Amino acid sequence: MNHHLLQAVQISWSQNLRVTRVEGDCETVLHRPAPELKDRPLHVVLGTSAEKVRELDALARRATGAVEFLYAQLGAGEPLPLRLALGLDEDEATAVVLDMRALLKGAPPVQLSGLASQLSHEIRNPLSSVKMAVQTLARNTGLSERDQRRLTIANREIRTMERMLWMLSEYGRDSTPAMDQHVPRTLVQEALAMVAPELAERRVEVRVDEAAELPRVRVDAGRLRPVLAQVLLNVAMGMGEGGNVQVSLRQGAQGRVQLVVKDPAGEMPEELDMLFEPFECGLARGAGLSLAALRRVLVHQGGDVSAEAAPDTGTVLTLTFAA
């Protein structure tokens, strides 16, 4: 396999977790030439923790074709999202490493759709098993208060992963949306209900200011709600406990409706288009997919989303819906 053409790297390592072999596009994926990677500790090469590479090693030696994702800190820049396909090669633990940013950049919709479907399937199955195990444990009435708090955290992270999977699938979807008329305020309230536990935990209130006599908007609500919920949650996550998120619904041009929300913690990138690229967004706390998916959903439904620097600090997002 030509890993240079795929912008991929294949790494093998010994039982003491030092790299024994490396081939492929090392400078693109891992930001260093191959000679600098060989015989180095695996956690240094992958820019992660020693504990994490022990987990990767155990998965690889089971030879089950496991897939793992991690954010690698390679130098002083932003962490890079990597996908690792793990297994054994000539009795050595090995991983084929892909840089998710490089893989998605400029990729055609057909490629994005196939990749999103594959990744969602790979993650959803083990996540379902984890969710079932957590739900089973939660029925144990003899749990200590500490264990109950741990289960609460586990449930919260499972919900986060489920929303991330939906956005990954949505970003690559090209099917025709099921459009219908909806009340704008109801759409926002239904989206907020999806992240209500997370908002309550942070004691963040979302206030909706609605202009009078707004028309209904024409959207596929089932596809819009989850990604709108994640965007609003990301804004809330940038605030301290007890903060307030202000959402304004107002009349737009040509009978359209606009939703305006300010992200006080958001920083505008030098290149505005990067704001809506997957894994590039500096506003989203998390996977960096929410604004990319939001734009894709709205554009497919005849709307759009834009961003501008706030007059004081932060960023203002404006979502435009078709009437």
C-alpha positions in Angstrom: 0.0 0.0 0.0 1.3 3.5 -0.9 0.8 5.5 2.2 2.2 8.6 0.7 -0.7 8.7 -1.9 -3.2 8.2 1.0 -1.5 10.9 3.2 -1.2 8.1 5.8 1.5 6.7 8.0 2.0 3.1 9.2 3.7 2.7 12.5 4.9 -0.5 14.2 6.2 -0.7 17.7 7.7 -3.1 20.2 6.3 -4.4 23.5 8.2 -1.6 25.3 6.2 0.9 23.2 9.0 2.2 21.1 8.6 2.7 17.3 10.4 0.0 15.3 9.1 0.8 11.8 7.5 3.8 10.1 6.6 4.4 6.5 4.4 6.8 4.6 3.8 10.5 4.5 5.3 11.2 7.9 6.0 14.9 7.4 2.3 15.6 6.4 0.6 13.4 9.1 3.1 13.5 12.0 5.0 16.7 11.1 8.4 15.0 11.3 10.5 12.9 8.8 10.6 9.2 9.3 14.2 9.0 10.6 13.2 11.3 13.6 10.4 8.9 14.5 12.1 5.6 14.6 13.1 4.2 18.0 11.2 7.0 19.7 8.6 6.4 22.5 5.2 5.8 20.9 3.4 8.4 23.0 5.9 11.1 21.8 5.5 10.1 18.2 1.6 10.3 18.5 1.6 13.4 20.7 -0.5 11.8 23.4 -0.1 10.3 26.9 1.7 7.2 27.9 -1.5 5.8 29.3 -3.3 6.3 26.0 -0.7 4.4 24.0 -0.9 1.5 26.5 -4.6 1.3 25.6 -3.8 1.5 21.9 -1.2 -1.3 22.2 -3.6 -3.6 24.0 -6.2 -3.0 21.3 -3.7 -3.7 18.5 -2.5 -6.9 20.0 -6.0 -8.3 20.1 -5.9 -8.2 16.3 -9.5 -7.2 16.0 -9.2 -4.4 13.5 -10.0 -1.8 16.1 -10.3 1.9 15.2 -9.4 4.7 17.7 -9.4 8.5 17.4 -7.3 10.9 19.3 -6.1 14.5 19.3 -2.4 14.6 18.9 -0.3 17.5 20.3 2.5 17.6 17.7 4.5 20.8 18.5 3.2 24.1 19.6 0.2 24.3 17.2 -3.4 23.2 17.6 -4.0 19.5 18.4 -4.5 17.4 15.3 -7.4 14.9 15.0 -6.0 11.4 14.0 -7.7 8.2 13.1 -5.8 5.0 13.9 -6.6 1.6 12.5 -5.0 -0.9 14.8 -3.8 -4.5 14.4 -0.8 -6.8 14.0 1.7 -6.9 11.2 4.3 -9.7 11.3 3.5 -10.2 15.0 4.2 -6.5 15.7 1.6 -4.1 17.0 0.8 -1.6 14.2 -1.4 1.4 13.3 -2.3 3.1 10.1 -2.6 6.8 11.0 -4.7 9.3 9.1 -4.9 13.0 9.6 -8.6 13.7 9.6 -8.1 17.4 8.6 -6.0 16.5 5.6 -8.4 13.7 4.7 -11.5 16.0 4.7 -9.9 19.1 3.2 -11.3 19.6 -0.3 -12.8 16.1 -0.3 -15.8 15.7 -2.7 -19.2 15.1 -1.1 -19.3 11.5 -2.2 -16.0 10.8 -0.3 -17.2 12.7 2.8 -20.5 10.8 2.8 -18.8 7.5 2.6 -16.2 8.4 5.3 -18.9 9.8 7.6 -21.0 6.6 7.3 -18.0 4.4 8.0 -16.8 6.3 11.0 -20.3 6.6 12.5 -20.8 2.8 12.2 -17.4 2.1 13.8 -18.1 4.3 16.8 -21.9 3.8 17.2 -21.7 0.0 17.9 -19.2 0.2 20.8 -21.0 3.3 22.1 -24.3 1.5 22.2 -22.7 -1.3 24.3 -21.3 1.3 26.7 -24.7 3.0 27.0 -26.4 -0.2 27.8 -23.8 -1.0 30.5 -24.2 2.4 32.1 -28.0 2.1 32.1 -27.8 -1.3 33.7 -25.5 0.1 36.4 -27.9 3.0 37.0 -30.6 0.6 38.1 -28.5 -0.5 41.0 -30.1 1.2 44.0 -27.1 0.3 46.3 -24.7 2.6 44.5 -22.8 5.1 46.6 -23.2 8.8 46.0 -19.8 9.0 44.4 -20.6 6.2 42.0 -23.9 7.9 41.1 -22.0 11.1 40.2 -19.7 9.0 38.0 -22.7 7.5 36.2 -24.1 11.0 35.7 -20.9 12.0 34.1 -20.8 8.9 31.9 -24.4 9.5 30.7 -23.5 13.1 29.9 -20.5 12.1 27.8 -22.5 9.4 26.0 -25.1 12.0 25.0 -22.2 14.2 23.7 -20.8 11.3 21.6 -24.3 10.6 20.2 -24.6 14.2 19.1 -21.1 14.1 17.6 -22.0 11.0 15.6 -25.2 12.6 14.3 -23.2 15.7 13.1 -20.6 13.5 11.5 -23.3 11.6 9.6 -25.2 14.8 8.7 -22.1 16.5 7.4 -21.7 13.9 4.7 -25.4 13.4 3.9 -26.7 14.4 0.5 -30.3 13.1 0.7 -33.2 15.5 0.1 -34.4 17.2 3.3 -38.1 16.7 4.4 -39.2 20.4 4.5 -42.1 21.6 6.4 -43.4 24.8 8.1 -42.4 25.4 11.7 -42.7 28.2 14.3 -39.1 29.6 14.9 -39.4 29.8 18.7 -40.6 26.2 18.9 -37.6 25.1 16.9 -35.3 26.8 19.4 -37.1 25.4 22.4 -37.0 21.8 21.0 -33.3 22.2 20.3 -32.6 23.4 23.8 -34.6 20.5 25.2 -32.0 18.1 23.7 -29.2 19.6 25.8 -31.3 20.6 28.8 -29.3 18.3 31.3 -26.0 19.9 30.2 -27.3 23.4 30.5 -28.8 22.7 33.9 -25.5 21.2 35.1 -23.7 24.5 34.2 -26.6 26.6 35.4 -26.7 28.4 32.1 -30.0 30.0 31.0 -30.8 30.6 27.3 -33.2 33.5 26.8 -35.1 33.8 23.5 -36.1 37.3 22.4 -38.6 37.1 19.6 -39.8 39.9 17.3 -43.6 40.2 16.9 -45.5 38.4 14.1 -42.6 36.4 12.7 -43.6 34.0 9.9 -43.1 30.3 10.1 -39.9 29.0 8.6 -39.5 26.1 6.1 -37.0 23.6 7.4 -36.3 19.9 8.0 -36.7 20.1 11.8 -35.4 16.6 12.4 -32.1 17.4 10.8 -31.8 21.0 12.1 -32.6 20.5 15.8 -29.6 18.3 16.8 -27.0 20.6 15.2 -28.7 23.8 16.4 -28.7 22.2 19.9 -25.0 21.5 19.7 -24.1 25.0 18.5 -26.1 26.6 21.4 -24.5 24.2 23.9 -21.0 25.1 22.6 -21.8 28.8 23.2 -23.0 28.0 26.7 -19.8 26.0 27.4 -17.7 29.1 26.7 -19.4 30.9 29.6 -18.9 30.5 33.3 -21.5 28.8 35.5 -24.7 30.8 35.9 -24.2 32.6 32.5 -26.9 33.7 30.1 -27.1 33.0 26.4 -29.1 35.5 24.5 -30.9 34.3 21.3 -32.7 36.8 19.1 -35.3 35.9 16.5 -35.9 38.7 14.0 -37.3 39.5 10.6 -34.8 39.1 7.8 -34.8 40.2 4.2 -37.3 38.8 1.6 -39.6 37.5 4.3 -36.9 35.3 5.9 -36.3 34.8 9.6 -32.9 35.2 11.3 -31.6 33.7 14.5 -28.8 35.7 16.1 -26.6 34.4 19.0 -23.4 35.9 20.4 -20.5 33.7 21.5 -18.5 35.8 23.9 -15.7 33.3 24.0 -15.4 32.8 20.3 -12.4 34.1 18.3 -12.7 34.9 14.6 -10.0 33.2 12.5 -7.9 35.2 10.1 -9.6 33.4 7.2 -13.3 33.5 7.8 -14.1 30.4 5.6 -12.1 28.3 8.0 -14.8 28.9 10.6 -17.1 26.5 8.9 -14.6 23.8 7.9 -14.7 20.5 9.9 -12.0 20.3 12.7 -10.9 23.9 12.0 -13.4 25.9 14.0 -12.0 27.9 16.9 -15.5 28.6 18.3 -16.7 25.1 18.9 -15.7 23.4 22.1 -15.4 19.8 21.2 -15.0 18.0 17.8 -15.1 21.2 15.7 -18.0 19.8 13.6 -21.0 21.8 14.8 -20.6 24.9 12.6 -19.6 22.9 9.6 -22.6 20.7 10.0 -24.9 23.7 10.7 -23.9 25.4 7.5 -24.3 22.3 5.5 -27.8 21.7 6.9 -29.0 25.2 6.4 -27.6 25.6 2.9 -29.3 22.3 1.8 -32.5 23.7 3.2 -32.3 27.1 1.4 -30.8 29.0 4.4 -27.3 30.0 5.5 -25.2 31.0 8.5 -22.7 33.8 8.8 -20.3 35.1 11.5 -18.8 38.5 12.4 -16.8 39.9 15.2 -18.9 41.3 18.0 -18.5 45.1 18.7 -17.0 44.4 22.1 -15.6 40.9 22.3 -16.5 37.5 20.8 -18.4 36.5 17.7 -21.9 36.9 16.5 -23.5 34.1 14.5 -26.5 34.8 12.3 -28.6 31.9 11.0 -31.0 32.6 8.2 -34.0 30.3 7.5 -36.1 30.0 4.4 -39.6 31.3 4.7 
